[in-house]
Amino acid sequence: MAMSSIFTNIVISDPKKAEKFIDALEASGLDPEWKPTTPVKPPLADIEVICRLMAKRVQRK
């Protein structure tokens, strides 16, 4: 979507259509359908695991 499209002025003269538009905006913010495509892994915090990972990396070179 182009960035300029979010700055477009919308004119709705029919009150029923305006109400439907507002309801759609509110509904879209309540339950987003976005799901991550890959699982999120927590950052490494264990020193021993980090050392083993770095040792593997040094051996490959």
MOPAC internal coordinates of N, CA, C and O (Angstrom, degrees):
PM7 1SCF
backbone

  N    0.0000 0     0.00 0     0.00 0    0    0    0
  C    1.4501 1     0.00 0     0.00 0    1    0    0
  C    1.5292 1   107.40 1     0.00 0    2    1    0
  O    1.2310 1   121.72 1   -43.09 1    3    2    1
  N    1.2937 1   114.32 1   136.91 1    3    2    1
  C    1.4593 1   118.90 1   180.00 1    5    3    2
  C    1.5223 1   110.00 1   -70.87 1    6    5    3
  O    1.2310 1   121.18 1   -35.63 1    7    6    5
  N    1.3081 1   115.34 1   144.37 1    7    6    5
  C    1.4629 1   120.64 1  -179.08 1    9    7    6
  C    1.5264 1   111.22 1   -64.00 1   10    9    7
  O    1.2310 1   120.08 1   146.72 1   11   10    9
  N    1.3237 1   117.46 1   -33.28 1   11   10    9
  C    1.4655 1   119.72 1  -177.57 1   13   11   10
  C    1.5276 1   112.33 1   -67.95 1   14   13   11
  O    1.2310 1   120.01 1   161.18 1   15   14   13
  N    1.3464 1   117.59 1   -18.82 1   15   14   13
  C    1.4553 1   119.63 1  -177.88 1   17   15   14
  C    1.5215 1   112.39 1   -67.60 1   18   17   15
  O    1.2310 1   119.10 1   157.96 1   19   18   17
  N    1.3255 1   119.33 1   -22.04 1   19   18   17
  C    1.4591 1   119.89 1   179.47 1   21   19   18
  C    1.5230 1   111.93 1   -78.23 1   22   21   19
  O    1.2310 1   120.45 1   169.36 1   23   22   21
  N    1.3200 1   116.74 1   -10.64 1   23   22   21
  C    1.4603 1   120.56 1   179.74 1   25   23   22
  C    1.5233 1   112.23 1  -101.96 1   26   25   23
  O    1.2310 1   119.94 1  -168.70 1   27   26   25
  N    1.3194 1   117.72 1    11.30 1   27   26   25
  C    1.4566 1   122.22 1  -178.99 1   29   27   26
  C    1.5194 1   110.19 1   -75.84 1   30   29   27
  O    1.2310 1   120.40 1   -44.57 1   31   30   29
  N    1.3322 1   116.85 1   135.43 1   31   30   29
  C    1.4594 1   121.30 1   175.20 1   33   31   30
  C    1.5166 1   109.02 1   -81.67 1   34   33   31
  O    1.2310 1   120.75 1   -45.74 1   35   34   33
  N    1.3200 1   116.17 1   134.26 1   35   34   33
  C    1.4586 1   122.00 1   179.27 1   37   35   34
  C    1.5183 1   108.08 1  -112.89 1   38   37   35
  O    1.2310 1   121.19 1   -51.06 1   39   38   37
  N    1.3304 1   115.32 1   128.94 1   39   38   37
  C    1.4639 1   120.66 1   178.12 1   41   39   38
  C    1.5206 1   107.50 1  -115.67 1   42   41   39
  O    1.2310 1   121.05 1   -62.43 1   43   42   41
  N    1.3266 1   115.59 1   117.57 1   43   42   41
  C    1.4612 1   121.33 1   177.84 1   45   43   42
  C    1.5237 1   106.87 1  -121.07 1   46   45   43
  O    1.2310 1   120.85 1   -65.31 1   47   46   45
  N    1.3191 1   115.97 1   114.69 1   47   46   45
  C    1.4692 1   119.57 1  -176.43 1   49   47   46
  C    1.5271 1   112.60 1   -94.35 1   50   49   47
  O    1.2310 1   119.65 1   158.60 1   51   50   49
  N    1.3220 1   118.27 1   -21.40 1   51   50   49
  C    1.4628 1   122.02 1  -179.74 1   53   51   50
  C    1.5359 1   108.67 1   -86.41 1   54   53   51
  O    1.2310 1   119.54 1   -59.24 1   55   54   53
  N    1.3341 1   118.48 1   120.76 1   55   54   53
  C    1.4733 1   120.80 1  -178.18 1   57   55   54
  C    1.5330 1   113.62 1   -59.69 1   58   57   55
  O    1.2310 1   120.08 1   145.21 1   59   58   57
  N    1.3325 1   117.45 1   -34.79 1   59   58   57
  C    1.4710 1   119.85 1   179.88 1   61   59   58
  C    1.5328 1   110.58 1   -67.86 1   62   61   59
  O    1.2310 1   120.48 1   139.64 1   63   62   61
  N    1.3257 1   116.69 1   -40.36 1   63   62   61
  C    1.4595 1   120.50 1   178.70 1   65   63   62
  C    1.5306 1   110.25 1   -68.56 1   66   65   63
  O    1.2310 1   120.47 1   144.40 1   67   66   65
  N    1.3127 1   116.71 1   -35.60 1   67   66   65
  C    1.4594 1   120.36 1   177.90 1   69   67   66
  C    1.5275 1   109.89 1   -64.96 1   70   69   67
  O    1.2310 1   120.54 1   137.47 1   71   70   69
  N    1.3271 1   116.57 1   -42.53 1   71   70   69
  C    1.4634 1   120.91 1   178.38 1   73   71   70
  C    1.5277 1   111.02 1   -62.67 1   74   73   71
  O    1.2310 1   120.16 1   137.36 1   75   74   73
  N    1.3369 1   117.30 1   -42.64 1   75   74   73
  C    1.4666 1   120.90 1   178.21 1   77   75   74
  C    1.5296 1   110.91 1   -63.91 1   78   77   75
  O    1.2310 1   120.61 1   140.97 1   79   78   77
  N    1.3162 1   116.44 1   -39.03 1   79   78   77
  C    1.4574 1   120.50 1   179.23 1   81   79   78
  C    1.5271 1   110.75 1   -64.34 1   82   81   79
  O    1.2310 1   120.29 1   135.57 1   83   82   81
  N    1.3100 1   117.05 1   -44.43 1   83   82   81
  C    1.4620 1   121.52 1   179.05 1   85   83   82
  C    1.5269 1   110.43 1   -64.55 1   86   85   83
  O    1.2310 1   120.30 1   137.68 1   87   86   85
  N    1.3354 1   117.03 1   -42.32 1   87   86   85
  C    1.4673 1   120.39 1   177.91 1   89   87   86
  C    1.5330 1   111.01 1   -61.25 1   90   89   87
  O    1.2310 1   120.44 1   139.88 1   91   90   89
  N    1.3311 1   116.76 1   -40.12 1   91   90   89
  C    1.4630 1   120.55 1   179.50 1   93   91   90
  C    1.5285 1   110.57 1   -65.70 1   94   93   91
  O    1.2310 1   120.07 1   139.81 1   95   94   93
  N    1.3269 1   117.48 1   -40.19 1   95   94   93
  C    1.4628 1   120.63 1   177.89 1   97   95   94
  C    1.5242 1   110.98 1   -63.43 1   98   97   95
  O    1.2310 1   120.43 1   136.35 1   99   98   97
  N    1.3177 1   116.79 1   -43.65 1   99   98   97
  C    1.4571 1   120.60 1   179.54 1  101   99   98
  C    1.5265 1   111.33 1   -65.78 1  102  101   99
  O    1.2310 1   120.17 1   138.25 1  103  102  101
  N    1.3315 1   117.28 1   -41.75 1  103  102  101
  C    1.4627 1   120.91 1  -179.44 1  105  103  102
  C    1.5272 1   111.29 1   -65.99 1  106  105  103
  O    1.2310 1   120.17 1   144.68 1  107  106  105
  N    1.3183 1   117.29 1   -35.32 1  107  106  105
  C    1.4664 1   119.60 1  -178.46 1  109  107  106
  C    1.5244 1   111.58 1   -68.55 1  110  109  107
  O    1.2310 1   119.83 1   153.95 1  111  110  109
  N    1.3131 1   117.93 1   -26.05 1  111  110  109
  C    1.4522 1   120.37 1   179.90 1  113  111  110
  C    1.5172 1   114.05 1   -86.63 1  114  113  111
  O    1.2310 1   119.87 1   163.80 1  115  114  113
  N    1.3313 1   117.86 1   -16.20 1  115  114  113
  C    1.4605 1   120.95 1  -175.96 1  117  115  114
  C    1.5251 1   113.36 1   -79.45 1  118  117  115
  O    1.2310 1   119.99 1   136.30 1  119  118  117
  N    1.3119 1   117.62 1   -43.70 1  119  118  117
  C    1.4571 1   120.67 1  -174.87 1  121  119  118
  C    1.5201 1   109.41 1  -134.54 1  122  121  119
  O    1.2310 1   120.29 1   -98.44 1  123  122  121
  N    1.3151 1   117.05 1    81.56 1  123  122  121
  C    1.4680 1   118.31 1  -178.70 1  125  123  122
  C    1.5255 1   111.28 1   -66.34 1  126  125  123
  O    1.2310 1   120.49 1   -36.18 1  127  126  125
  N    1.3117 1   116.68 1   143.82 1  127  126  125
  C    1.4537 1   122.73 1  -177.74 1  129  127  126
  C    1.5197 1   112.17 1   -88.67 1  130  129  127
  O    1.2310 1   119.01 1   178.23 1  131  130  129
  N    1.3266 1   119.49 1    -1.77 1  131  130  129
  C    1.4553 1   122.05 1  -175.25 1  133  131  130
  C    1.5121 1   110.89 1   -68.43 1  134  133  131
  O    1.2310 1   121.43 1   -46.86 1  135  134  133
  N    1.3061 1   114.87 1   133.14 1  135  134  133
  C    1.4608 1   122.04 1   175.19 1  137  135  134
  C    1.5234 1   106.91 1  -130.45 1  138  137  135
  O    1.2310 1   119.54 1   -39.18 1  139  138  137
  N    1.3273 1   118.48 1   140.82 1  139  138  137
  C    1.4542 1   119.51 1   177.92 1  141  139  138
  C    1.5293 1   110.86 1   -63.84 1  142  141  139
  O    1.2310 1   120.47 1   -36.13 1  143  142  141
  N    1.3295 1   116.71 1   143.87 1  143  142  141
  C    1.4594 1   120.21 1  -178.69 1  145  143  142
  C    1.5210 1   112.01 1   -79.42 1  146  145  143
  O    1.2310 1   119.97 1   154.74 1  147  146  145
  N    1.3226 1   117.66 1   -25.26 1  147  146  145
  C    1.4662 1   121.73 1   176.83 1  149  147  146
  C    1.5199 1   108.76 1  -129.34 1  150  149  147
  O    1.2310 1   120.02 1   -29.91 1  151  150  149
  N    1.3091 1   117.57 1   150.09 1  151  150  149
  C    1.4615 1   118.87 1   178.55 1  153  151  150
  C    1.5354 1   110.90 1   -65.63 1  154  153  151
  O    1.2310 1   120.86 1   -35.27 1  155  154  153
  N    1.2948 1   115.96 1   144.73 1  155  154  153
  C    1.4608 1   121.87 1   179.95 1  157  155  154
  C    1.5173 1   108.37 1   -89.31 1  158  157  155
  O    1.2310 1   121.00 1   -57.26 1  159  158  157
  N    1.3346 1   115.69 1   122.74 1  159  158  157
  C    1.4552 1   120.33 1  -179.98 1  161  159  158
  C    1.5275 1   108.70 1   -95.64 1  162  161  159
  O    1.2310 1   120.23 1   -40.53 1  163  162  161
  N    1.3233 1   117.17 1   139.47 1  163  162  161
  C    1.4713 1   119.13 1   176.87 1  165  163  162
  C    1.5264 1   109.91 1   -68.68 1  166  165  163
  O    1.2310 1   120.14 1   -27.56 1  167  166  165
  N    1.3142 1   117.34 1   152.44 1  167  166  165
  C    1.4696 1   119.25 1   179.50 1  169  167  166
  C    1.5259 1   111.23 1   -66.29 1  170  169  167
  O    1.2310 1   121.43 1   -29.25 1  171  170  169
  N    1.3337 1   114.87 1   150.75 1  171  170  169
  C    1.4678 1   119.32 1   178.01 1  173  171  170
  C    1.5216 1   109.68 1   -69.81 1  174  173  171
  O    1.2310 1   120.54 1   -49.89 1  175  174  173
  N    1.3265 1   116.58 1   130.11 1  175  174  173
  C    1.4602 1   120.97 1   179.39 1  177  175  174
  C    1.5220 1   111.44 1  -124.80 1  178  177  175
  O    1.2310 1   120.47 1   163.67 1  179  178  177
  N    1.3245 1   116.70 1   -16.33 1  179  178  177
  C    1.4634 1   120.78 1  -178.34 1  181  179  178
  C    1.5321 1   109.06 1   -81.35 1  182  181  179
  O    1.2310 1   120.29 1   -58.73 1  183  182  181
  N    1.3118 1   117.06 1   121.27 1  183  182  181
  C    1.4684 1   123.17 1  -176.44 1  185  183  182
  C    1.5279 1   111.11 1   -59.96 1  186  185  183
  O    1.2310 1   120.17 1   137.47 1  187  186  185
  N    1.3315 1   117.28 1   -42.53 1  187  186  185
  C    1.4665 1   120.67 1  -178.11 1  189  187  186
  C    1.5268 1   111.26 1   -63.90 1  190  189  187
  O    1.2310 1   119.98 1   139.11 1  191  190  189
  N    1.3100 1   117.64 1   -40.89 1  191  190  189
  C    1.4600 1   121.35 1   179.00 1  193  191  190
  C    1.5303 1   110.25 1   -65.19 1  194  193  191
  O    1.2310 1   120.49 1   139.34 1  195  194  193
  N    1.3072 1   116.67 1   -40.66 1  195  194  193
  C    1.4677 1   121.08 1   179.02 1  197  195  194
  C    1.5291 1   109.76 1   -64.63 1  198  197  195
  O    1.2310 1   119.82 1   137.95 1  199  198  197
  N    1.3205 1   117.94 1   -42.05 1  199  198  197
  C    1.4739 1   121.35 1   178.82 1  201  199  198
  C    1.5180 1   111.34 1   -62.92 1  202  201  199
  O    1.2310 1   119.91 1   137.08 1  203  202  201
  N    1.3515 1   117.77 1   -42.92 1  203  202  201
  C    1.4614 1   120.59 1   178.03 1  205  203  202
  C    1.5189 1   111.20 1   -63.60 1  206  205  203
  O    1.2310 1   120.36 1   139.96 1  207  206  205
  N    1.3152 1   116.92 1   -40.04 1  207  206  205
  C    1.4596 1   121.02 1   178.85 1  209  207  206
  C    1.5253 1   110.74 1   -64.22 1  210  209  207
  O    1.2310 1   120.19 1   135.08 1  211  210  209
  N    1.3135 1   117.24 1   -44.92 1  211  210  209
  C    1.4609 1   121.07 1   179.30 1  213  211  210
  C    1.5265 1   111.11 1   -67.42 1  214  213  211
  O    1.2310 1   119.74 1   146.18 1  215  214  213
  N    1.3381 1   118.10 1   -33.82 1  215  214  213
  C    1.4657 1   121.02 1   177.99 1  217  215  214
  C    1.5283 1   110.08 1   -65.02 1  218  217  215
  O    1.2310 1   119.75 1   140.16 1  219  218  217
  N    1.3184 1   118.07 1   -39.84 1  219  218  217
  C    1.4684 1   121.26 1   176.06 1  221  219  218
  C    1.5168 1   110.53 1   -61.73 1  222  221  219
  O    1.2310 1   120.61 1   140.43 1  223  222  221
  N    1.3037 1   116.44 1   -39.57 1  223  222  221
  C    1.4540 1   121.08 1  -178.04 1  225  223  222
  C    1.5351 1   111.13 1   -67.25 1  226  225  223
  O    1.2310 1   120.03 1   141.84 1  227  226  225
  N    1.3239 1   117.55 1   -38.16 1  227  226  225
  C    1.4722 1   122.17 1   179.86 1  229  227  226
  C    1.5320 1   109.17 1   -69.01 1  230  229  227
  O    1.2310 1   119.42 1   141.91 1  231  230  229
  N    1.3362 1   118.72 1   -38.09 1  231  230  229
  C    1.4631 1   122.62 1  -177.70 1  233  231  230
  C    1.5313 1   112.14 1   -66.83 1  234  233  231
  O    1.2310 1   119.95 1   148.95 1  235  234  233
  N    1.3344 1   117.71 1   -31.05 1  235  234  233
  C    1.4642 1   121.47 1  -178.85 1  237  235  234
  C    1.5266 1   112.04 1   -67.66 1  238  237  235
  O    1.2310 1   119.71 1   149.61 1  239  238  237
  N    1.3125 1   118.17 1   -30.39 1  239  238  237
  C    1.4652 1   121.60 1  -175.69 1  241  239  238
  C    1.4515 1   111.27 1   -74.56 1  242  241  239
  O    1.2310 1   120.10 1   180.00 1  243  242  241

